[in-house]
Amino acid sequence: MEGCVSLERAFVTNNIDLYYVAYYCFRVIFIHIVPCCALVVLNALLGINRTIIESRFCPGTQLTTSACWSLSSVREN
């Protein structure tokens, strides 16, 4: 009975350290860093848009966010 046979390209077997460094760098960049940076940028844009919308609905008031939104919904009805 035979088990699994692992076949690798000659480049991988000759440069195993380079292969794993490239693999882990690719993984760190595209699996961890890029999504994290995208989340930071999207959260910043969300915060900016939220302040713009709040300034449109409650200009010059010191209301909290929930009070501002409840007043804006009352005005529309």
C-alpha positions in Angstrom: 0.0 0.0 0.0 1.4 3.4 -1.0 0.8 6.8 0.6 0.6 10.2 -1.0 3.4 11.2 -3.3 4.6 14.8 -3.1 6.0 16.1 -6.4 7.6 19.5 -6.5 9.1 21.5 -9.3 12.9 21.6 -9.6 12.9 25.3 -8.8 11.1 24.7 -5.5 13.4 21.8 -4.5 16.6 23.8 -5.4 15.4 27.1 -3.8 13.2 25.9 -0.9 14.1 28.9 1.3 13.3 31.4 -1.4 10.0 29.6 -2.1 8.8 29.8 1.5 10.0 33.5 1.9 8.0 34.4 -1.2 5.0 32.5 -0.1 4.9 34.0 3.4 5.6 37.5 2.1 2.7 37.1 -0.4 0.5 35.9 2.3 1.3 38.6 4.8 0.8 41.4 2.2 -2.3 40.2 0.4 -4.1 38.3 3.2 -3.3 40.6 6.2 -2.0 44.0 5.2 -4.1 44.9 2.2 -7.5 44.0 3.9 -6.4 45.8 7.1 -5.5 49.0 5.2 -8.7 48.8 3.2 -10.7 48.6 6.4 -8.9 51.6 7.8 -9.6 53.7 4.7 -13.2 52.7 4.5 -13.8 53.5 8.2 -12.2 56.9 7.7 -14.5 57.6 4.8 -17.5 56.4 6.8 -16.5 58.8 9.6 -16.0 61.7 7.3 -19.4 61.1 5.6 -21.1 60.8 8.9 -19.9 64.2 10.1 -21.0 65.7 6.7 -24.5 64.2 7.1 -24.8 65.3 10.7 -23.8 68.8 9.8 -26.6 68.9 7.1 -29.3 67.6 9.4 -28.4 69.5 12.6 -26.3 72.5 11.6 -25.0 74.5 14.5 -26.6 72.5 17.3 -25.0 70.7 20.2 -27.3 67.7 20.0 -26.1 64.2 20.3 -26.1 61.9 17.3 -29.2 60.0 18.3 -31.1 63.2 19.1 -30.1 64.6 15.7 -31.3 61.6 13.8 -34.6 61.5 15.7 -35.3 65.2 15.0 -34.5 64.7 11.3 -36.9 61.8 11.0 -39.6 63.9 12.7 -39.1 66.8 10.3 -39.5 64.6 7.3 -42.9 63.2 8.4 
